[in-house]
Amino acid sequence: MRRFYYLIFITILSPLFSPAQGNLLITPMRVVFEGQKKVQELNLANTGQDTARYLISLIEIRMNSNGSFETISEPDSGQLFASKFLRLFPRSVTLAPGEAQLVKVQLTKTGQLQEGEYRSHIYFRAAPDIKVQGESSRNSDTSTISVKLTPVFGISIPVIIRTGPAELKVSLTDISLETKENVPPHLKMTLRRTGNHSSYGDINVDHVSEKGKVTTIATVKGLAVYTPTPYRQFDMELEKKPGINYHHGKLRITYTAQSKGTVSDPLAEAELQLH
């Protein structure tokens, strides 16, 4: 009797802050078209030990208020897709271990762009290595059904087109601190965004003692609130450093836009008095 195999492919989509997923390293981890630039490049590198093939496409993603993501086919109210104004080359790459390759992202049809922010996501999906069909069966005289689960890793990065005047305001609200015995402290907050642009930056939290000593206790990089989402709830773990008393002094929270080589003014600041 023949042995029958059923292949079940599980796609793991990760629009994460980390630029690496499933042995694929991508730099940079976001693409923004502003001004006159029409072409940008992404560097893909295979950090694994096996040759891998990746399919490259454009998808649409919604950010929910809790920071989770889901794929969509129709834009939400106030959301503009960038995909019809973009061209990718190549659409697939095969990388040997340690090998790297450039992928070009080209802006097209710029005459059709209206003022505002357009966003889509470039999706890199690992093509599964199917070997089961050609696999020889040692027990050819037995009747067996085998189910093989094959994870298909995927990572997406945002690509944003911005035209016209920028309007963006961010505030930090609903800030609270949760402290429990034998558990690291957790700081909860809501990032509220208004305007026609997404926000993207780093959260930094300092503890300021009653005597004025400042100690950095947490940093989170690459935190986004995408249009048209008006707010995002966020929870972060704080370090339990020696000498830090989370019942005295205050916490100073800053949300600062990422910039290359320059110091930016904070997008938002807030303080929480401890007691």
Contacts in CASP RR format, 6 or more apart in sequence:
PFRMAT RR
TARGET T0000
AUTHOR 0000-0000-0000
METHOD contacts of the structure
MODEL  1
MRRFYYLIFITILSPLFSPAQGNLLITPMRVVFEGQKKVQELNLANTGQD
TARYLISLIEIRMNSNGSFETISEPDSGQLFASKFLRLFPRSVTLAPGEA
QLVKVQLTKTGQLQEGEYRSHIYFRAAPDIKVQGESSRNSDTSTISVKLT
PVFGISIPVIIRTGPAELKVSLTDISLETKENVPPHLKMTLRRTGNHSSY
GDINVDHVSEKGKVTTIATVKGLAVYTPTPYRQFDMELEKKPGINYHHGK
LRITYTAQSKGTVSDPLAEAELQLH
1 140 0 8 1.000
1 141 0 8 1.000
1 142 0 8 1.000
1 143 0 8 1.000
1 144 0 8 1.000
2 137 0 8 1.000
2 140 0 8 1.000
2 143 0 8 1.000
3 137 0 8 1.000
3 139 0 8 1.000
3 140 0 8 1.000
3 142 0 8 1.000
3 143 0 8 1.000
3 144 0 8 1.000
3 145 0 8 1.000
3 146 0 8 1.000
4 144 0 8 1.000
4 145 0 8 1.000
4 146 0 8 1.000
5 132 0 8 1.000
5 133 0 8 1.000
5 135 0 8 1.000
5 146 0 8 1.000
5 147 0 8 1.000
5 148 0 8 1.000
6 145 0 8 1.000
6 146 0 8 1.000
6 147 0 8 1.000
6 148 0 8 1.000
7 128 0 8 1.000
7 130 0 8 1.000
7 132 0 8 1.000
7 148 0 8 1.000
7 150 0 8 1.000
8 147 0 8 1.000
8 148 0 8 1.000
8 149 0 8 1.000
8 150 0 8 1.000
9 128 0 8 1.000
9 150 0 8 1.000
9 151 0 8 1.000
9 152 0 8 1.000
10 149 0 8 1.000
10 150 0 8 1.000
10 151 0 8 1.000
10 152 0 8 1.000
11 125 0 8 1.000
11 152 0 8 1.000
11 154 0 8 1.000
12 151 0 8 1.000
12 152 0 8 1.000
12 153 0 8 1.000
12 154 0 8 1.000
13 69 0 8 1.000
13 71 0 8 1.000
13 123 0 8 1.000
13 154 0 8 1.000
13 155 0 8 1.000
13 156 0 8 1.000
14 21 0 8 1.000
14 153 0 8 1.000
14 154 0 8 1.000
14 155 0 8 1.000
14 156 0 8 1.000
15 61 0 8 1.000
15 69 0 8 1.000
15 121 0 8 1.000
15 155 0 8 1.000
15 156 0 8 1.000
15 157 0 8 1.000
15 158 0 8 1.000
16 155 0 8 1.000
17 29 0 8 1.000
17 221 0 8 1.000
17 222 0 8 1.000
17 223 0 8 1.000
18 29 0 8 1.000
19 25 0 8 1.000
19 26 0 8 1.000
19 27 0 8 1.000
19 28 0 8 1.000
19 29 0 8 1.000
19 157 0 8 1.000
20 26 0 8 1.000
20 47 0 8 1.000
20 155 0 8 1.000
21 153 0 8 1.000
21 154 0 8 1.000
21 155 0 8 1.000
22 126 0 8 1.000
22 153 0 8 1.000
22 154 0 8 1.000
22 155 0 8 1.000
23 46 0 8 1.000
23 47 0 8 1.000
23 48 0 8 1.000
23 50 0 8 1.000
23 52 0 8 1.000
24 44 0 8 1.000
24 45 0 8 1.000
24 46 0 8 1.000
24 47 0 8 1.000
24 52 0 8 1.000
24 54 0 8 1.000
24 124 0 8 1.000
24 126 0 8 1.000
24 153 0 8 1.000
24 154 0 8 1.000
24 155 0 8 1.000
25 44 0 8 1.000
25 45 0 8 1.000
25 46 0 8 1.000
25 47 0 8 1.000
26 42 0 8 1.000
26 43 0 8 1.000
26 44 0 8 1.000
26 124 0 8 1.000
26 155 0 8 1.000
26 157 0 8 1.000
27 42 0 8 1.000
27 43 0 8 1.000
27 45 0 8 1.000
28 42 0 8 1.000
29 157 0 8 1.000
30 157 0 8 1.000
30 158 0 8 1.000
30 159 0 8 1.000
30 160 0 8 1.000
30 200 0 8 1.000
31 40 0 8 1.000
31 42 0 8 1.000
31 105 0 8 1.000
31 122 0 8 1.000
31 157 0 8 1.000
31 158 0 8 1.000
31 159 0 8 1.000
31 160 0 8 1.000
32 159 0 8 1.000
32 160 0 8 1.000
32 161 0 8 1.000
32 162 0 8 1.000
33 40 0 8 1.000
33 107 0 8 1.000
33 159 0 8 1.000
33 160 0 8 1.000
33 161 0 8 1.000
33 162 0 8 1.000
34 162 0 8 1.000
37 107 0 8 1.000
38 106 0 8 1.000
38 107 0 8 1.000
38 110 0 8 1.000
39 104 0 8 1.000
39 105 0 8 1.000
39 106 0 8 1.000
39 107 0 8 1.000
40 104 0 8 1.000
40 105 0 8 1.000
41 102 0 8 1.000
41 103 0 8 1.000
41 104 0 8 1.000
41 105 0 8 1.000
42 102 0 8 1.000
42 103 0 8 1.000
42 104 0 8 1.000
42 105 0 8 1.000
42 122 0 8 1.000
42 157 0 8 1.000
43 100 0 8 1.000
43 101 0 8 1.000
43 102 0 8 1.000
44 54 0 8 1.000
44 93 0 8 1.000
44 95 0 8 1.000
44 100 0 8 1.000
44 101 0 8 1.000
44 102 0 8 1.000
44 103 0 8 1.000
44 124 0 8 1.000
45 95 0 8 1.000
45 98 0 8 1.000
45 99 0 8 1.000
45 100 0 8 1.000
46 52 0 8 1.000
46 95 0 8 1.000
46 96 0 8 1.000
46 97 0 8 1.000
46 98 0 8 1.000
46 99 0 8 1.000
46 100 0 8 1.000
47 98 0 8 1.000
48 97 0 8 1.000
48 98 0 8 1.000
49 97 0 8 1.000
50 97 0 8 1.000
50 129 0 8 1.000
51 94 0 8 1.000
51 95 0 8 1.000
51 96 0 8 1.000
51 97 0 8 1.000
52 94 0 8 1.000
52 95 0 8 1.000
52 126 0 8 1.000
52 127 0 8 1.000
53 92 0 8 1.000
53 93 0 8 1.000
53 94 0 8 1.000
53 95 0 8 1.000
53 126 0 8 1.000
53 127 0 8 1.000
54 92 0 8 1.000
54 93 0 8 1.000
54 94 0 8 1.000
54 95 0 8 1.000
54 124 0 8 1.000
54 125 0 8 1.000
54 126 0 8 1.000
54 127 0 8 1.000
55 91 0 8 1.000
55 92 0 8 1.000
55 124 0 8 1.000
55 125 0 8 1.000
55 127 0 8 1.000
56 88 0 8 1.000
56 90 0 8 1.000
56 91 0 8 1.000
56 92 0 8 1.000
56 93 0 8 1.000
56 103 0 8 1.000
56 122 0 8 1.000
56 123 0 8 1.000
56 124 0 8 1.000
56 125 0 8 1.000
57 88 0 8 1.000
57 91 0 8 1.000
57 122 0 8 1.000
57 123 0 8 1.000
57 125 0 8 1.000
58 82 0 8 1.000
58 83 0 8 1.000
58 86 0 8 1.000
58 88 0 8 1.000
58 120 0 8 1.000
58 121 0 8 1.000
58 122 0 8 1.000
58 123 0 8 1.000
58 159 0 8 1.000
59 71 0 8 1.000
59 83 0 8 1.000
59 120 0 8 1.000
59 121 0 8 1.000
59 123 0 8 1.000
59 156 0 8 1.000
60 71 0 8 1.000
60 72 0 8 1.000
60 73 0 8 1.000
60 75 0 8 1.000
60 81 0 8 1.000
60 83 0 8 1.000
60 120 0 8 1.000
60 121 0 8 1.000
61 69 0 8 1.000
61 70 0 8 1.000
61 71 0 8 1.000
61 72 0 8 1.000
61 120 0 8 1.000
61 121 0 8 1.000
61 156 0 8 1.000
61 158 0 8 1.000
62 69 0 8 1.000
62 70 0 8 1.000
62 71 0 8 1.000
62 72 0 8 1.000
62 76 0 8 1.000
62 79 0 8 1.000
62 229 0 8 1.000
63 69 0 8 1.000
63 224 0 8 1.000
63 225 0 8 1.000
63 226 0 8 1.000
63 229 0 8 1.000
63 232 0 8 1.000
64 70 0 8 1.000
64 229 0 8 1.000
65 229 0 8 1.000
65 230 0 8 1.000
65 231 0 8 1.000
65 232 0 8 1.000
65 233 0 8 1.000
66 232 0 8 1.000
66 233 0 8 1.000
67 232 0 8 1.000
67 233 0 8 1.000
67 234 0 8 1.000
75 81 0 8 1.000
76 228 0 8 1.000
77 228 0 8 1.000
78 227 0 8 1.000
78 228 0 8 1.000
79 119 0 8 1.000
79 227 0 8 1.000
79 228 0 8 1.000
80 116 0 8 1.000
80 117 0 8 1.000
80 118 0 8 1.000
80 119 0 8 1.000
80 227 0 8 1.000
81 118 0 8 1.000
81 119 0 8 1.000
81 120 0 8 1.000
82 118 0 8 1.000
82 119 0 8 1.000
82 120 0 8 1.000
82 159 0 8 1.000
82 160 0 8 1.000
82 161 0 8 1.000
83 120 0 8 1.000
84 109 0 8 1.000
85 107 0 8 1.000
85 108 0 8 1.000
85 109 0 8 1.000
85 110 0 8 1.000
85 112 0 8 1.000
85 113 0 8 1.000
85 118 0 8 1.000
85 161 0 8 1.000
86 105 0 8 1.000
86 106 0 8 1.000
86 107 0 8 1.000
86 108 0 8 1.000
86 120 0 8 1.000
86 159 0 8 1.000
86 161 0 8 1.000
87 105 0 8 1.000
87 106 0 8 1.000
87 108 0 8 1.000
88 103 0 8 1.000
88 104 0 8 1.000
88 105 0 8 1.000
88 106 0 8 1.000
88 122 0 8 1.000
89 103 0 8 1.000
89 104 0 8 1.000
89 106 0 8 1.000
90 103 0 8 1.000
92 127 0 8 1.000
93 101 0 8 1.000
93 103 0 8 1.000
95 101 0 8 1.000
105 122 0 8 1.000
105 159 0 8 1.000
107 161 0 8 1.000
113 161 0 8 1.000
113 163 0 8 1.000
114 163 0 8 1.000
115 163 0 8 1.000
115 164 0 8 1.000
115 165 0 8 1.000
115 196 0 8 1.000
116 162 0 8 1.000
116 163 0 8 1.000
116 164 0 8 1.000
116 196 0 8 1.000
116 197 0 8 1.000
117 160 0 8 1.000
117 161 0 8 1.000
117 162 0 8 1.000
117 196 0 8 1.000
117 197 0 8 1.000
117 198 0 8 1.000
117 227 0 8 1.000
118 160 0 8 1.000
118 161 0 8 1.000
118 162 0 8 1.000
119 158 0 8 1.000
119 159 0 8 1.000
119 160 0 8 1.000
119 161 0 8 1.000
119 198 0 8 1.000
119 226 0 8 1.000
119 227 0 8 1.000
120 158 0 8 1.000
120 159 0 8 1.000
121 156 0 8 1.000
121 157 0 8 1.000
121 158 0 8 1.000
121 159 0 8 1.000
122 156 0 8 1.000
122 157 0 8 1.000
122 158 0 8 1.000
122 159 0 8 1.000
123 154 0 8 1.000
123 155 0 8 1.000
123 156 0 8 1.000
124 154 0 8 1.000
124 155 0 8 1.000
124 156 0 8 1.000
124 157 0 8 1.000
125 152 0 8 1.000
125 153 0 8 1.000
125 154 0 8 1.000
126 152 0 8 1.000
126 153 0 8 1.000
126 154 0 8 1.000
127 152 0 8 1.000
128 150 0 8 1.000
128 152 0 8 1.000
130 150 0 8 1.000
132 148 0 8 1.000
158 224 0 8 1.000
158 226 0 8 1.000
160 198 0 8 1.000
162 197 0 8 1.000
166 196 0 8 1.000
166 197 0 8 1.000
167 194 0 8 1.000
167 195 0 8 1.000
167 196 0 8 1.000
167 197 0 8 1.000
168 193 0 8 1.000
168 194 0 8 1.000
168 195 0 8 1.000
168 196 0 8 1.000
168 197 0 8 1.000
168 198 0 8 1.000
168 199 0 8 1.000
168 267 0 8 1.000
169 193 0 8 1.000
169 194 0 8 1.000
169 195 0 8 1.000
170 191 0 8 1.000
170 192 0 8 1.000
170 193 0 8 1.000
170 199 0 8 1.000
170 225 0 8 1.000
170 255 0 8 1.000
170 267 0 8 1.000
170 268 0 8 1.000
171 191 0 8 1.000
171 192 0 8 1.000
171 268 0 8 1.000
171 270 0 8 1.000
172 189 0 8 1.000
172 190 0 8 1.000
172 191 0 8 1.000
172 192 0 8 1.000
172 253 0 8 1.000
172 255 0 8 1.000
172 268 0 8 1.000
172 269 0 8 1.000
172 270 0 8 1.000
173 189 0 8 1.000
173 190 0 8 1.000
173 192 0 8 1.000
173 270 0 8 1.000
174 188 0 8 1.000
174 189 0 8 1.000
174 190 0 8 1.000
174 233 0 8 1.000
175 187 0 8 1.000
175 188 0 8 1.000
175 189 0 8 1.000
175 251 0 8 1.000
175 253 0 8 1.000
175 270 0 8 1.000
175 272 0 8 1.000
176 187 0 8 1.000
176 188 0 8 1.000
176 189 0 8 1.000
176 272 0 8 1.000
177 185 0 8 1.000
177 186 0 8 1.000
177 187 0 8 1.000
177 188 0 8 1.000
177 238 0 8 1.000
177 246 0 8 1.000
177 251 0 8 1.000
177 272 0 8 1.000
177 274 0 8 1.000
178 185 0 8 1.000
178 186 0 8 1.000
178 187 0 8 1.000
178 188 0 8 1.000
179 185 0 8 1.000
179 246 0 8 1.000
179 247 0 8 1.000
184 237 0 8 1.000
184 238 0 8 1.000
184 239 0 8 1.000
184 240 0 8 1.000
185 237 0 8 1.000
185 238 0 8 1.000
185 240 0 8 1.000
185 246 0 8 1.000
186 235 0 8 1.000
186 236 0 8 1.000
186 237 0 8 1.000
186 238 0 8 1.000
187 205 0 8 1.000
187 218 0 8 1.000
187 235 0 8 1.000
187 236 0 8 1.000
187 237 0 8 1.000
187 238 0 8 1.000
187 251 0 8 1.000
187 253 0 8 1.000
187 272 0 8 1.000
188 233 0 8 1.000
188 234 0 8 1.000
188 235 0 8 1.000
189 233 0 8 1.000
189 234 0 8 1.000
189 253 0 8 1.000
189 270 0 8 1.000
190 231 0 8 1.000
190 232 0 8 1.000
190 233 0 8 1.000
190 234 0 8 1.000
191 199 0 8 1.000
191 223 0 8 1.000
191 225 0 8 1.000
191 231 0 8 1.000
191 232 0 8 1.000
191 234 0 8 1.000
191 255 0 8 1.000
191 268 0 8 1.000
192 230 0 8 1.000
192 231 0 8 1.000
193 199 0 8 1.000
193 225 0 8 1.000
193 227 0 8 1.000
193 229 0 8 1.000
193 230 0 8 1.000
193 231 0 8 1.000
193 232 0 8 1.000
194 230 0 8 1.000
195 227 0 8 1.000
196 227 0 8 1.000
197 227 0 8 1.000
198 224 0 8 1.000
198 225 0 8 1.000
198 226 0 8 1.000
198 227 0 8 1.000
199 224 0 8 1.000
199 225 0 8 1.000
199 255 0 8 1.000
199 257 0 8 1.000
199 267 0 8 1.000
200 222 0 8 1.000
200 223 0 8 1.000
200 224 0 8 1.000
200 257 0 8 1.000
200 258 0 8 1.000
201 221 0 8 1.000
201 222 0 8 1.000
201 223 0 8 1.000
201 224 0 8 1.000
201 255 0 8 1.000
201 256 0 8 1.000
201 257 0 8 1.000
201 258 0 8 1.000
201 267 0 8 1.000
202 219 0 8 1.000
202 220 0 8 1.000
202 221 0 8 1.000
202 222 0 8 1.000
202 223 0 8 1.000
202 255 0 8 1.000
202 256 0 8 1.000
202 258 0 8 1.000
203 218 0 8 1.000
203 219 0 8 1.000
203 220 0 8 1.000
203 223 0 8 1.000
203 234 0 8 1.000
203 236 0 8 1.000
203 253 0 8 1.000
203 254 0 8 1.000
203 255 0 8 1.000
204 216 0 8 1.000
204 218 0 8 1.000
204 219 0 8 1.000
204 253 0 8 1.000
204 254 0 8 1.000
204 256 0 8 1.000
205 216 0 8 1.000
205 217 0 8 1.000
205 218 0 8 1.000
205 219 0 8 1.000
205 236 0 8 1.000
205 238 0 8 1.000
205 251 0 8 1.000
205 252 0 8 1.000
205 253 0 8 1.000
206 214 0 8 1.000
206 215 0 8 1.000
206 216 0 8 1.000
206 217 0 8 1.000
206 251 0 8 1.000
206 252 0 8 1.000
206 254 0 8 1.000
207 214 0 8 1.000
207 215 0 8 1.000
207 216 0 8 1.000
207 217 0 8 1.000
207 244 0 8 1.000
207 246 0 8 1.000
207 249 0 8 1.000
207 250 0 8 1.000
207 251 0 8 1.000
207 252 0 8 1.000
208 214 0 8 1.000
208 249 0 8 1.000
208 250 0 8 1.000
208 251 0 8 1.000
208 252 0 8 1.000
209 215 0 8 1.000
209 245 0 8 1.000
209 248 0 8 1.000
209 249 0 8 1.000
210 248 0 8 1.000
210 249 0 8 1.000
214 252 0 8 1.000
215 241 0 8 1.000
215 244 0 8 1.000
217 238 0 8 1.000
217 239 0 8 1.000
217 241 0 8 1.000
217 244 0 8 1.000
217 251 0 8 1.000
218 236 0 8 1.000
218 237 0 8 1.000
218 238 0 8 1.000
218 239 0 8 1.000
220 236 0 8 1.000
221 258 0 8 1.000
222 258 0 8 1.000
223 234 0 8 1.000
223 255 0 8 1.000
225 231 0 8 1.000
225 232 0 8 1.000
238 246 0 8 1.000
245 274 0 8 1.000
246 274 0 8 1.000
247 274 0 8 1.000
247 275 0 8 1.000
248 274 0 8 1.000
248 275 0 8 1.000
249 273 0 8 1.000
249 274 0 8 1.000
250 271 0 8 1.000
250 272 0 8 1.000
250 273 0 8 1.000
250 274 0 8 1.000
251 271 0 8 1.000
251 272 0 8 1.000
251 274 0 8 1.000
252 269 0 8 1.000
252 270 0 8 1.000
252 271 0 8 1.000
253 269 0 8 1.000
253 270 0 8 1.000
253 271 0 8 1.000
253 272 0 8 1.000
254 266 0 8 1.000
254 268 0 8 1.000
254 269 0 8 1.000
255 266 0 8 1.000
255 267 0 8 1.000
255 268 0 8 1.000
255 269 0 8 1.000
256 264 0 8 1.000
256 265 0 8 1.000
256 266 0 8 1.000
256 267 0 8 1.000
257 264 0 8 1.000
257 267 0 8 1.000
258 264 0 8 1.000
END
